[in-house]
Amino acid sequence: QVQLVESGGGLVQAGGSLRLSCAASGSIFSINDMGWYRQAPGSQRALVADKTSGGTANYADSVKGRFTISRDNAKNMVYLQMNSLKPEDTAVYYCYGANSKDWWWGQGTQVTVSS
């Protein structure tokens, strides 16, 4: 089975930055899509950003211009650089990977942005 492990979450003041990392390991043959969801208390899990192995990136409107997703395909890693953080960004962030057959989730990492 593929394992995804996130790191980089924490507490930061509004306007600050964090960089999340996600490493995939296990029996990996191909991961077409990797990205990040987040879930705030009382809200459903929502897509933040994703990037295909070919380099196509998508962002939620709420983070566009502030967050940048990147991938290292050779290392099976995906990153989320988060700048100009707002209290509204507070959530548990989940890394995922997917191909045509399977979907894998990371365990989640807490991001808290104080005002």
C-alpha distance (Angstrom), angle and dihedral (degrees) to the residues before:
residue distance angle dihedral
Q1 . . .
V2 3.79 . .
Q3 3.79 116.3 .
L4 3.81 123.9 -156.1
V5 3.79 120.6 -164.8
E6 3.81 123.2 -172.7
S7 3.77 127.4 -158.6
G8 3.78 138.9 168.9
G9 3.77 103.2 67.7
G10 3.76 122.8 132.2
L11 3.77 146.9 115.9
V12 3.78 119.8 -47.7
Q13 3.79 136.4 164.9
A14 3.77 121.5 -111.2
G15 3.78 110.2 -81.7
G16 3.78 93.0 29.3
S17 3.77 131.4 113.5
L18 3.78 139.6 -120.9
R19 3.77 132.8 -178.1
L20 3.79 118.8 -147.2
S21 3.78 121.6 -158.9
C22 3.77 130.8 -164.0
A23 3.78 124.8 -169.3
A24 3.78 123.3 -164.9
S25 3.77 121.4 -154.7
G26 3.77 138.7 167.1
S27 3.77 132.0 56.6
I28 3.77 97.7 -8.0
F29 3.77 119.4 170.9
S30 3.78 99.5 157.8
I31 3.80 136.9 -16.6
N32 3.77 109.1 -166.8
D33 3.79 97.9 -179.2
M34 3.78 130.2 31.5
G35 3.74 128.3 171.4
W36 3.75 151.6 118.5
Y37 3.77 137.1 -77.6
R38 3.76 126.0 -175.1
Q39 3.77 134.4 -158.8
A40 3.77 124.9 -161.9
P41 3.80 122.4 -165.5
G42 3.78 110.5 -76.6
S43 3.80 92.9 10.8
Q44 3.76 134.9 99.5
R45 3.75 121.6 -109.9
A46 3.80 109.3 -87.6
L47 3.78 134.4 -169.5
V48 3.80 114.5 -105.6
A49 3.79 102.2 176.6
D50 3.76 140.9 -27.9
K51 3.77 138.5 -173.4
T52 3.77 131.7 -161.5
S53 3.76 124.7 -137.3
G54 3.79 87.0 -106.8
G55 3.79 91.9 59.5
T56 3.80 104.1 -102.3
A57 3.80 110.3 143.9
N58 3.79 130.9 -166.0
Y59 3.78 130.3 -171.3
A60 3.74 137.0 -166.9
D61 3.79 111.1 -111.5
S62 3.79 90.8 -118.8
V63 3.81 92.7 63.1
K64 3.78 102.2 31.6
G65 3.78 111.1 127.2
R66 3.80 92.8 16.9
F67 3.81 104.5 59.2
T68 3.79 127.9 53.0
I69 3.78 125.3 -165.2
S70 3.78 121.0 -156.1
R71 3.79 136.4 174.8
D72 3.75 137.7 -154.2
N73 3.78 102.0 -158.3
A74 3.79 94.4 -174.7
K75 3.80 90.5 57.2
N76 3.81 96.1 35.5
M77 3.77 91.7 -124.9
V78 3.77 134.2 136.8
Y79 3.79 128.2 -166.5
L80 3.77 137.4 -163.9
Q81 3.78 117.6 -155.7
M82 3.80 108.2 -161.6
N83 3.79 118.3 -165.5
S84 3.80 132.8 173.7
L85 3.77 90.2 22.7
K86 3.78 119.5 -159.1
P87 3.79 130.9 -159.6
E88 3.80 86.8 -111.4
D89 3.81 88.1 66.4
T90 3.79 90.3 67.7
A91 3.79 107.4 121.9
V92 3.75 145.5 107.1
Y93 3.79 107.4 -81.2
Y94 3.79 119.2 -147.0
C95 3.76 126.4 -164.0
Y96 3.78 118.7 -146.8
G97 3.75 140.1 -176.1
A98 3.77 128.6 -164.2
N99 3.74 144.5 175.6
S100 3.77 132.7 176.0
K101 3.80 92.3 -72.0
D102 3.79 110.2 26.6
W103 3.78 144.5 40.3
W104 3.79 125.5 -159.2
W105 3.81 130.4 -169.8
G106 3.75 131.7 -158.3
Q107 3.78 121.4 -135.1
G108 3.79 95.2 -104.7
T109 3.78 133.4 -112.9
Q110 3.79 125.8 -133.2
V111 3.80 119.8 -120.7
T112 3.78 115.9 -171.4
V113 3.80 121.5 -177.2
S114 3.79 116.2 -167.0
S115 3.78 124.3 -153.2
